[in-house]
Amino acid sequence: MIMKKGDSMSSVNWVATDAKETKEIPVVREPFTRSLEDGVDIVVSLIEENYITWSGLKTIDYGPEWENSEVIKERMAYEFVKGIDYKKGSKYIKIITGGSVWGFIVNTKTDNKFKYGDILKAASWAAPARNFARGNVIKDSVEDLRKNSVSWTGVRY
């Protein structure tokens, strides 16, 4: 019998029933760590995935045959995915989708405000919004990035 001590049992019954006191064991999650390059690749993949699912298509069906597909959604998804690029700078990695800036990733360990790998919204073509980070490509899980940080339209607010 497993009960917590004091759960509607007197001390006599507690001993007589051979009940054992249970303690809740906290779940300790190891922080995710990956290289910055792997994190950027994950973000790019999540942007692609988000666009394809937003289009009503299945990511598992994506392939080079979509380039010349008669289905306009498939051709548009193919063109969108092929248009994603990123450029490394000394301070930031700029992610570009279809000629627009998707967002920035901090590429320096000497920033006074942000951590290496932090995701920042774009303020302009050349600069990120430096108000707060929207996630971290090195430490956040893929699910956290998918849910909280990445959308095909840009960094989530």
C-alpha positions, 0 to 999 in steps of 0.5 A, a space after each residue: 500500500 502506498 500512501 502519504 503519511 497523514 492521508 486519512 490514517 491514524 498513526 496506529 493504522 499507518 504502522 499496522 497496514 505496512 504503508 510506506 511514505 512516498 516522496 515526490 522525486 523531481 524530474 531533472 532535465 538535462 539542458 539541451 546543448 548543440 553546436 550553433 551550426 546545428 541550431 541554425 539548421 534546426 531553425 531553418 528546418 522548422 521554418 520549412 516545416 511550418 510553411 509546408 504544414 501551413 500550406 496544408 501539405 504533408 512534410 513527409 511528401 516534400 521532395 524535388 518533384 514539387 519543383 515542377 508540380 501541377 499543384 500550385 501549393 507544392 510549387 510554392 512550398 518548393 520555391 519557399 524552401 529553396 529561398 531560405 538562406 542565412 549569412 554569418 556575420 561577426 555578431 549575428 547570423 541573419 536568416 533570410 526567407 524570400 528576400 526578407 529577413 526572418 530574424 537573427 541569431 547571436 553569433 558572439 559570446 561577448 554580447 553584454 545582453 544576450 547569450 550565444 545562440 539567442 534568437 532575435 526578431 528583425 528590427 530592419 534588414 541589417 539589425 535585430 530588435 535588441 529588447 529580448 531574446 525569443 529563444 536559444 538555438 543551442 539550449 532550447 529543445 526542438 519542441 520548445 523552438 517549434 512551439 515558442 520561437 519559430 514560424 515561417 513568417 518570422 520569429 514569434 513574439 
